[in-house]
């Protein structure tokens, strides 16, 4: 089957199949490819007619791939990775610290110490433009939709290279509005989109989801909820310790700490603009390690 697909499919056909595989719908594939949904539908139908083989399975939940389609998508994925690597090498033959870096990060870092760092980075490297993306997942980094990312977690996946910046401590916080009120408070908790967080498992094991007052897919949103008295919650110390509306309850929870990494693609790690950003962040986050480690609890119960 694979030889047959290789012989008959063209690159634009494989691009279509890969876009459908990644998005799960013809409409999503159209957005990825920059064309209209009817165009995608006609292309998909033409591919199946030319091959005399079903590639796409359509039902009420969207579009999935048949066995032949999955085989073609796997081939397209390999082609896409190789082309991306080639583009990166060609694009970065010049090693000057200049150009654009698409950097993915999270809202808590943006609301916390990151923006002052970016201001200082711009002062040192005015030829580098940071294209900052929040809410971008690891899949987007692996698919080269961004060049680098600031991410918390364990060792980076094999497809990426990482530089450990600091340790992130977390603790329980409550609002200063709650002082003098009963110590029994509801909890605000991460929702299923943040299910990878160690704090989610900890909160579930402690039964805190049963009496939760709010769920959210953003730690920054949870911090705002805690600050406004909706309940107590587990927050990163680097964000919550600097907020005068919040009071830490006890010491950081060691078992829930994680490492902050600067991640990028292996082909980009030695380019001028990525190296400049990586070295700058390593230096700056080294100075911020006490803050990220929870060493500055201005208000603690």
Long-range contacts (C-beta under 8 A, 24 or more apart in sequence): 1-67, 1-68, 1-71, 2-71, 2-75, 5-51, 5-68, 5-71, 5-72, 5-75, 6-75, 8-50, 8-51, 9-47, 9-51, 9-72, 11-79, 12-43, 13-43, 13-47, 13-72, 14-72, 14-75, 14-76, 14-79, 15-76, 16-40, 16-43, 16-44, 16-47, 17-47, 17-55, 17-65, 17-69, 17-72, 17-73, 17-76, 18-73, 18-76, 18-77, 18-80, 20-44, 20-56, 20-63, 20-65, 20-69, 21-65, 21-69, 21-70, 21-73, 21-76, 22-143, 24-62, 24-63, 24-64, 25-62, 25-63, 26-63, 80-143, 84-144, 85-265, 85-267, 88-144, 88-265, 88-267, 88-268, 89-267, 92-267, 92-268, 92-271, 92-272, 94-272, 95-270, 95-271, 95-272, 96-127, 96-272, 96-273, 97-125, 97-127, 97-128, 97-272, 97-273, 97-275, 97-276, 98-127, 98-128, 98-272, 98-273, 99-127, 99-128, 99-129, 99-273, 100-128, 100-129, 100-130, 100-131, 100-273, 101-128, 101-129, 101-130, 101-131, 101-147, 101-148, 101-273, 101-274, 101-277, 102-131, 102-133, 102-145, 102-146, 102-147, 102-148, 103-130, 103-131, 103-132, 103-133, 103-146, 103-147, 103-148, 103-149, 103-150, 103-277, 104-133, 104-134, 104-136, 104-140, 104-141, 104-146, 104-148, 104-149, 104-150, 104-151, 105-132, 105-133, 105-134, 105-149, 105-150, 106-134, 106-135, 106-150, 106-151, 106-152, 106-219, 106-220, 107-134, 107-135, 107-218, 107-219, 107-220, 108-219, 108-220, 108-223, 108-236, 108-238, 108-239, 109-150, 110-134, 110-220, 111-220, 111-223, 111-239, 112-236, 112-238, 112-239, 112-242, 113-238, 113-288, 113-291, 114-150, 117-280, 117-281, 117-284, 120-280, 120-284, 121-277, 121-280, 124-280, 125-273, 125-276, 125-277, 125-280, 128-273, 128-276, 128-277, 130-277, 141-263, 144-265, 147-264, 147-265, 147-268, 147-274, 148-262, 148-263, 148-264, 148-268, 148-274, 148-277, 148-278, 149-262, 149-263, 149-264, 150-260, 150-261, 150-262, 150-263, 150-281, 151-260, 151-261, 151-263, 152-258, 152-259, 152-260, 152-261, 153-196, 153-258, 153-259, 153-261, 154-258, 154-259, 156-261, 156-263, 159-265, 159-266, 160-263, 160-264, 160-265, 160-266, 161-263, 161-264, 161-265, 161-266, 161-269, 162-261, 162-262, 162-263, 162-264, 163-261, 163-262, 163-263, 163-278, 163-281, 163-282, 164-259, 164-260, 164-261, 165-259, 165-260, 165-261, 165-262, 165-281, 165-282, 165-285, 165-286, 166-259, 166-260, 166-285, 166-286, 166-288, 166-289, 166-292, 166-293, 167-257, 167-258, 167-259, 167-260, 167-289, 167-292, 167-293, 168-236, 168-237, 168-238, 168-257, 168-258, 168-259, 168-260, 168-292, 169-236, 169-237, 169-238, 169-252, 169-257, 169-292, 169-293, 169-294, 170-199, 170-234, 170-235, 170-236, 170-237, 170-252, 170-253, 170-256, 170-257, 170-294, 171-234, 171-235, 171-237, 171-240, 171-248, 171-249, 171-250, 171-251, 171-252, 171-253, 171-294, 172-232, 172-233, 172-234, 172-248, 172-249, 172-250, 172-253, 173-223, 173-226, 173-232, 173-233, 173-234, 173-235, 173-240, 173-246, 173-247, 173-248, 173-249, 174-226, 174-231, 174-232, 174-246, 174-247, 174-249, 174-301, 175-226, 175-227, 175-228, 175-229, 175-245, 175-246, 175-247, 176-244, 176-245, 176-246, 176-247, 176-299, 177-228, 177-229, 177-245, 178-229, 178-232, 178-247, 179-247, 185-231, 185-232, 186-211, 186-212, 186-213, 186-230, 186-231, 186-232, 187-211, 187-212, 187-213, 187-231, 187-232, 187-233, 188-212, 188-213, 188-214, 188-215, 188-216, 188-222, 188-225, 188-226, 188-230, 188-231, 188-232, 188-233, 189-214, 189-215, 189-222, 189-233, 190-215, 190-216, 190-217, 190-219, 190-222, 191-215, 191-216, 191-217, 193-217, 194-219, 198-255, 198-256, 198-258, 199-234, 199-256, 202-234, 202-253, 202-255, 202-256, 203-234, 236-292, 237-291, 237-292, 237-293, 237-294, 237-296, 237-297, 238-288, 238-291, 238-292, 241-291, 241-294, 241-296, 241-297, 241-298, 242-291, 242-296, 244-298, 244-299, 246-299, 247-299, 247-300, 247-301, 248-294, 248-297, 248-299, 248-300, 248-301, 249-300, 249-301, 250-300, 250-301, 251-294, 252-293, 252-294, 260-285, 260-292
